[in-house]
Amino acid sequence: MKKTVLVACGAGIATSTVVCNRVENLLKENNVNAEVIQCKISEVKSRQADADLIISTTILPTTYDIPSIIATAYITGIGMEALDKKILDALK
C-alpha cells in the first residue's frame, strides 16, 4: 500500500526542499512505496486526512491526527541516522 508523507516548513520552500529530497531518497533506498508532498505548515491540517506521516522542519503549531516527526536533524546534520530510523519505523 502506498503511503503519503507531508514535509512541511514555515514557508513551504527552503528547508522543506532539503528534507524532502532526503526523505525521498531514504524511502527509495528502503523500498518504501510512498509519495512525499512538500507543503506549508499552515496547509498540514487540511491535508492530514490523506496522509500517513507529517515531517516538519519547524515546531508544529498544533497537534494532528497522524504521527508527526520534527526533522531538524536533517538541517543541523546531527542525529540523522536516528531520524532516518524514526521515519522508516513510522511508515512500517
N, C-alpha and C positions, 0 to 999 in steps of 0.2 A: 504494500500500500504506500502511496506517495505521501510524504509529509510536507507541511508548509512551515517555513521558518520566516518570521518577521525580523529584519535587522533594522533597528531604529536608533536615530540620534536626534539631538535637539533640532537641527535644521534639515536633516534628511540628506545631507550631501557628504561633506568631507570625511569625518571619522567613520561613518557607516560604510563608505566605499571600501576602506581598508578592511574593516571587519567582514563585510560582505564577501570580498574576494577570499579572505582567509577561511571563512565558513564554507563557501562553495568548494574550495579545494579540499578541505577536511572531509566533507561529506562524500566527495567523489573518490578520494583515496580510500575511504572506508566502506565504499559501496552502499551508501545510504541514499535511497531514492527520495530526493527532496527538492522542493523549489524554494529558492531564497528570494525573498521580496524585501527591497530596501524602501523604507518609509520614514516619515517624520514621527516623532514620539506622540504628537497630537493625533495621528491617524490610527494608532495602535488599537485604541478602544473599539473603533468601528470595524476593524479588520480581524480582531481576535477570534471571532466565531468560525472563521475559515482556516485558522492556523493551529499549529501544534506546539509552537515554542516561540517565545519572544527573546531576542538577543539585543540588548541595549548598550550603547556606549555612554549612557548618562543615567543618573538616578531616575527611576521611574516615578512619575507624579502620583500614581495611584496603584491599586492592586488590580490584577486581571484574573480572568477565569482559567487561563492556561499558564503553564510554568514560564518563568522569566529568569534570564541569566544576565548579569551585568558583565560586559566584556571588556572592561578597562585593561585587562592583561594584554590584549592584542594591541593596544595603543602604547602601553608602557614597555611591553616586551618581557614583563616579569610574570612568571606563573602561567605561561601559555599552554604548556602540556597539560596542566591540571584543568585548565579551561576547556581544552580540546576534549578531554575525557568527560567532563561535566556535560558538554553539549551532546556528545555521542550517547551517553547514558540516558539523557533526557529524550532522545529520539528512538530509543530501542523499544 
